[in-house]
Amino acid sequence: MADAIELAVGTRTVRLSSPDRVYFPEHGWTKLDVARYYLAVGDGILRALRERPTMLHRFPDGLAGPKVHQKRLPRGAPDWMETVELHFPRYGQTADELCPTELAQIIWAVQMSTVEFHPWNVRRADVDRPDEWRIDLDPGPGASYAAARLAAHTAHEVLTELGISGYPKTSGGNGLHVYVRIVPEWGFADVRRAAWAFAREVERRRPDAVTTAWWRKDRNPAHVFVDYNQNARDHTIASAYSLRGVPAGTVSTPITWDELDAAEPRDFTLATVPDRFAALGDLHAGIDAEAFRLDTLLEWADRDERDDPDGSVARALHADDSPHEGAGPTKTRQQPRRIPRAPDGPERPHP
């Protein structure tokens, strides 16, 4: 392995060990390539993660080895790393998660073998009330990417009628995401209800291609699932500009609505997105300019529950509601709390 190098990131210096360790064997891309990628899209990835609790998907041995889902900040963090303490009602535990405020913190996470960044849809000022609504268009195993495009066009149509601006991006896989800034007035359960009501409206307009069925066994595999549950507490998806831990090294890439029909997810990779970013800038740069309200969608949710004759719709909506509410005390830290190692293994990545 090559000697460690130092990267200047803003006013910080980040040490990168084993820079020639191969992370993406299919292409030969290394840890240093990952760091350089995130430096190239720095403004975009920081906008996507700024002040958001962020789970890390780490690959200590590259993609050839196991993936670690890391909620707690890894050990050995410098004192300028920032975190926020979160409470997980399902487990009755807390964790200090990375809460980026500068690019150097993201590059330090790369030093700790992070490939993917999965932020919450809240900011640390109020971790109980989301400021982001996420529309996740997830093709079933028998659905094509073309079906996801069709669902996205319908979602855009409904958003436009609501007077809401949505910002699309590829998932880095076969799906599409649309992000909306919302007023941080509602808790997770209400945001999830609003997302459910929106998903049902998209399904009504495209019953031939879209499903909101909660139970996997009830979904047509050729349909696109509008996964409203991605707005539940402790549910995260890859951020804009996050690499994906897949052999092709694809990126969850912002696109314009006009690009929707031509954009191919496999074209957006570690190797190609930096040039695209340099040419186009951050296509989500305007996302914070306006926050939208959910009142109409919550009225739709009330209507759909009220008009549900046998209660089956409501039962699906409220399935496993318990983890969607309640956070408990929250603290912002700069120097992370140290979590002791288990006597027989490494620090636990989950709460």
RADATA-V482396 format. One record per backbone hydrogen bond with DSSP energy under -1.0 kcal/mol. NH is the residue of the N-H (numbers start at 0). CO is the residue of the C=O. If there is no record, write none. Layout:
nh-><NH NH>
co-><CO CO>
This chain:
nh-><4 6 8 11 13 15 20 22 23 26 27 28 30 31 33 34 35 36 37 38 39 40 41 44 45 46 47 48 49 50 51 53 54 55 56 57 58 61 62 64 67 69 70 72 80 82 83 84 85 87 90 91 92 94 96 98 106 107 108 109 110 111 112 113 114 115 117 119 123 125 130 131 132 134 136 137 139 141 142 147 148 149 150 151 152 153 154 155 156 157 158 159 160 161 162 163 166 168 169 170 175 176 177 178 179 181 182 184 190 191 192 193 194 195 196 197 198 199 200 201 202 203 204 205 208 209 210 217 218 222 223 224 225 226 226 227 229 230 231 234 238 240 241 243 245 248 250 251 252 254 261 262 266 267 269 272 275 276 277 278 279 280 284 286 288 291 297 298 299 300 301 302 303 304 305 306 307 314 315 316 317 320 323 332 344>
co-><15 13 11 8 6 4 17 28 28 23 23 23 20 18 29 30 31 32 33 34 35 36 38 40 41 42 43 44 45 99 48 97 117 69 115 67 112 58 22 61 57 55 348 95 77 332 96 330 94 92 87 87 87 85 83 81 102 103 104 105 106 107 109 108 56 56 54 52 50 122 120 120 179 177 175 224 222 220 139 143 144 145 146 147 148 149 150 151 152 153 154 155 156 157 159 158 178 176 252 174 136 168 134 166 132 130 291 182 186 187 188 189 190 191 192 193 194 195 196 197 198 199 200 201 205 205 223 214 215 219 208 137 210 135 224 225 226 227 228 231 116 251 238 249 243 245 267 241 250 167 258 258 263 264 248 268 271 272 273 274 275 276 281 283 285 180 293 294 295 296 297 298 299 300 301 302 304 310 311 312 313 317 320 82 341>
